[in-house]
């Protein structure tokens, strides 16, 4: 797969293209893109994706920390796995936000010779979202493409969308989120030094530094799988403020207790994939009560992972 940071200066020819944010590359995105790749390749065409960095919502209305389901790098890897031939990561600026649909299409089709443009049924682009699918279809004769719209993917009568997945994760329901993502929800981070409290109570944890822009599930304790230095480990992960030890609310801490691992972790990168939420974070009346609960969490995690 060929990645482009911005519109390519040398025109890409003979292509099918889809446009969107594709945050998380969920099952709806996967269906659209897989069908596009198959159709394009059957016709001897390239299959490409044009996406935006940052997410348009960040420029148009601002977003809080903890919004993104995937980083640009993760998104590109997921798109590559679907077989696309190129991905254009177009910087989304206030200037581009002011373009109308025809101005945007002119810039895109100068960079990519689009034979077929594929978008979701409710898609719109350009200032004020005035570039509806009807507008895009009518513009096809001018810009040389045929428009194809696709229906959204539903599961249990819910329409799959990135915003729905964010809402599900905010409730801690990582199992339901995985159904809409088509894979476990995962985050990538670097292990940093913590306060060593886990070692003190007999359960060493890795404090993980994550991008504040990445969305985390609701505070609580989770069963996870962790990819570390080419190996996979079971884990119990805590997201929260550690109320048993801290009376004053602080920023949430992301701590991972790896099962059956020993060795130095500091400075290493790891990928944490959420399997199931075990419980909410709670304050215990004593450290011994906390230790007893952690023992139970680990036993349950082993059963889940088995």
C-alpha atoms as one frame of an Amber mdcrd trajectory, in Angstrom:
protein
   0.000   0.000   0.000   1.235   3.487  -0.882   0.561   6.182   1.751   0.378
   9.856   0.818   0.547  12.755   3.250  -1.640  15.215   1.391  -2.827  15.072
  -2.197  -0.185  13.551  -4.478   1.492  15.920  -6.925   1.618  13.283  -9.671
  -1.856  12.120 -10.635  -2.873   8.602  -9.651  -4.695   7.097 -12.620  -7.499
   4.600 -13.159  -8.822   4.462  -9.591 -11.848   3.767  -7.495 -11.939   6.016
  -4.436 -13.802   6.355  -1.179 -13.702   9.421   1.077 -14.268   9.637   4.818
 -12.756   9.891   8.277 -12.806   6.105   8.857 -11.926   6.474  12.539 -11.611
   2.974  13.967 -12.160   1.264  10.591 -15.243  -0.519  11.941 -17.331  -3.244
  10.266 -19.238  -0.691   8.191 -16.008   0.780   6.868 -14.633  -2.720   6.323
 -17.625  -3.794   4.213 -17.496  -0.681   2.023 -13.741  -0.876   1.502 -13.558
  -4.645   0.950 -16.293  -4.438  -1.692 -14.530  -1.477  -3.324 -11.201  -3.307
  -3.414 -12.782  -6.390  -4.963 -14.688  -4.403  -7.584 -11.748  -2.183  -8.485
  -9.315  -5.043  -8.847 -11.773  -7.032 -10.964 -11.869  -4.034 -13.336  -8.094
  -3.638 -13.330  -8.287  -0.432 -11.300  -6.567   0.789  -8.154  -8.551   1.038
  -4.930  -7.862   4.102  -2.796  -9.004   5.814   0.377  -8.942   9.545   1.053
  -9.143  10.312   4.734  -8.557  13.357   6.919  -6.021  14.305   9.596  -7.163
  15.631  11.984 -10.774  14.486  12.106 -12.960  17.252  10.619 -14.872  17.502
  13.898 -11.690  18.685  15.587 -11.456  21.663  13.229 -15.153  22.421  12.883
 -16.287  22.238  16.497 -13.371  21.094  18.653 -13.227  17.763  20.412 -12.250
  16.721  23.932  -9.277  14.536  24.720 -10.111  10.869  24.482 -11.933  11.039
  21.146 -10.037   8.966  18.599 -10.608   5.238  18.081  -7.407   4.929  16.030
  -4.255   6.887  15.312  -3.426   7.762  11.685  -0.762   5.037  11.720  -3.171
   2.417  13.057  -5.794   3.475  10.535  -3.337   3.056   7.667  -2.388  -0.421
   8.858  -6.035  -1.460   9.095  -6.736  -0.091   5.617  -3.674  -1.856   4.223
  -4.966  -5.131   5.678  -8.160  -4.614   3.637  -6.121  -4.548   0.438  -6.305
  -0.904  -0.609  -3.602   0.259  -2.988  -3.160   3.787  -1.641  -4.282   5.982
   1.245  -4.276   9.763   1.060  -4.187  11.379   4.516  -5.361  14.880   3.672
  -4.658  17.594   6.254  -8.023  19.069   7.231  -7.733  22.802   7.858 -10.130
  25.700   8.348  -9.388  26.697   4.749 -10.427  23.299   3.399 -13.469  23.373
   5.676 -14.555  26.456   3.710 -14.367  24.759   0.312 -17.626  23.897  -1.413
 -18.082  20.433  -2.870 -17.022  21.417  -6.389 -13.820  23.050  -5.146 -13.018
  19.940  -3.159 -13.769  17.585  -6.047 -11.629  19.679  -8.384  -8.634  19.323
  -6.057  -9.192  15.592  -5.545  -9.719  14.713  -9.200  -6.634  16.707 -10.194
  -4.683  14.374  -7.910  -6.592  11.139  -8.605  -8.257  10.102 -11.843 -11.406
   8.733 -10.218 -13.506   6.323 -12.262 -15.836   5.424  -9.417 -16.473   7.341
  -6.182 -17.957   5.217  -3.405 -19.525   6.740  -0.287 -22.049   5.888   2.379
 -25.688   6.673   1.716 -25.751   9.602   4.160 -22.380  11.028   3.135 -21.888
  14.730   2.472 -18.855  16.946   2.007 -17.974  20.579   1.540 -18.944  23.692
   3.446 -22.149  23.191   5.382 -22.260  19.571   4.175 -23.896  20.910   1.011
 -22.194  18.267  -1.133 -24.874  15.619  -0.675 -24.896  12.370  -2.614 -27.298
  13.977  -5.100 -24.846  16.827  -5.678 -21.946  14.381  -5.978 -23.844  12.237
  -8.464 -24.682  15.236 -10.645 -21.060  16.398 -10.496 -19.836  13.024 -11.732
 -20.254  13.906 -15.406 -18.089  17.009 -14.966 -15.325  15.268 -13.031 -15.408
  11.963 -14.874 -16.562   9.526 -12.194 -19.600   7.395 -11.470 -21.012   7.668
  -7.940 -21.902   4.562  -5.970 -23.619   4.796  -2.588 -23.732   1.965  -0.064
 -26.129   1.227   2.767 -24.907   1.340   6.371 -24.097  -1.885   8.188 -26.354
  -2.727  11.120 -26.040  -5.173  13.992 -28.995  -5.948  16.249 -30.877  -3.118
  14.506 -28.204  -0.544  15.422 -26.402   1.303  12.647 -22.658   0.883  13.012
 -20.813   4.182  13.338 -17.706   5.538  15.013 -19.845   7.724  17.280 -21.861
   4.690  18.407 -18.665   2.802  19.247 -17.402   5.775  21.259 -20.647   5.765
  23.243 -20.392   2.024  23.870 -16.793   2.309  25.082 -17.729   5.204  27.365
 -19.979   2.688  29.160 -17.163   0.140  29.403 -18.886  -2.440  27.194 -15.759
  -3.554  25.338 -17.406  -6.810  24.211 -20.161  -4.973  22.364 -17.648  -2.506
  20.936 -15.630  -5.408  19.525 -18.710  -6.623  17.653 -18.988  -3.296  15.838
 -15.248  -3.008  15.301 -14.844  -6.560  14.056 -11.918  -7.011  16.464 -11.108
  -6.179  20.113 -10.634  -2.513  20.841  -6.903  -1.864  21.289  -4.605   0.923
  22.395  -0.856   1.299  22.010   1.431   2.894  24.599   4.824   2.993  26.248
   5.583   1.637  29.713   6.760   4.330  32.124   7.751   4.441  35.789   4.900
   4.609  38.270   4.860   4.889  42.050   5.635   1.180  42.569   2.478   0.580
  44.591   1.672  -2.602  42.675   5.010  -4.124  43.670   4.363  -3.165  47.282
   1.137  -5.190  47.427   2.455  -8.145  45.421   0.926  -7.366  42.016   3.439
  -5.473  39.883   1.799  -3.346  37.226   3.070  -1.591  34.144   2.042   2.044
  34.002   1.276   2.796  30.374   1.611   6.214  28.795  -1.039   6.711  26.124
  -1.885   9.566  23.823  -4.496  11.750  25.560  -6.287  11.889  22.207  -7.104
   8.159  22.294 -10.455   7.129  23.695 -10.296   4.846  26.723 -13.138   2.656
  27.974 -14.887   3.724  31.160 -12.890   3.483  34.380 -12.812  -0.049  35.690
 -10.991  -3.376  35.635 -10.678  -5.314  32.376  -9.462  -8.642  31.069  -7.017
  -7.927  28.249  -4.532  -9.487  25.899  -1.222  -7.674  25.571   1.236  -7.850
  22.684   4.760  -7.179  23.966   8.079  -7.766  22.168   6.494 -10.226  19.777
   4.759 -12.278  22.470   1.149 -12.317  23.691   0.219 -12.273  27.390  -2.984
 -12.300  29.346  -3.487  -9.282  31.582  -5.703  -7.525  34.068  -5.910  -3.813
  33.330  -7.106  -1.059  35.636  -8.221   2.319  34.350  -8.965   4.795  37.079
  -7.862   6.973  39.949  -6.974   4.250  42.521  -9.454   5.472  45.163  -8.204
   3.035  47.797  -4.924   4.967  47.938  -5.905   8.457  46.700  -8.571  10.602
  48.310  -8.288  13.562  45.971  -9.447  12.838  42.381  -6.620  12.753  39.851
  -6.274  12.049  36.146  -7.008   8.371  35.399  -4.046   6.005  35.416  -3.709
   3.101  32.962  -2.099   0.099  34.709  -1.542  -3.387  33.298  -0.742  -6.481
  35.363   0.712  -9.070  32.984  -0.013 -12.690  33.812   2.967 -15.054  33.827
   5.542 -12.419  32.934   8.762 -11.494  34.668  11.396  -9.040  33.529  12.086
  -5.364  33.003   9.311  -3.551  31.171  10.290   0.094  31.318  10.494   1.911
  28.015   8.893  -0.910  26.027   5.912  -0.454  23.721   2.865  -2.649  24.100
  -0.564  -3.099  22.558  -3.451  -3.697  24.939  -6.572  -5.367  23.510  -9.694
  -5.309  25.682 -11.563  -8.598  26.089 -14.103  -8.072  28.883 -14.913  -5.673
  31.676 -14.736  -7.367  35.059 -16.029  -4.636  37.335 -16.175  -0.952  38.103
 -13.330   0.665  39.988 -14.174   0.903  43.682 -12.682   2.076  46.938 -11.812
  -0.682  49.408 -11.785  -0.178  53.145  -8.397  -1.853  53.504  -5.445  -2.883
  51.376  -6.119  -6.519  52.329  -9.606  -6.270  50.813  -8.071  -4.881  47.638
  -5.510  -7.711  47.509  -8.269 -10.290  47.929 -10.234  -8.700  45.086  -7.183
  -8.631  42.801  -6.663 -12.353  43.438 -10.269 -12.912  42.355  -9.856 -10.659
  39.306  -6.837 -12.673  38.162  -8.651 -15.997  38.605 -11.603 -14.709  36.607
  -9.307 -13.298  33.916  -7.603 -16.671  33.477 -10.975 -18.352  33.025 -12.052
 -15.766  30.464  -8.799 -16.016  28.520  -8.895 -19.837  28.578
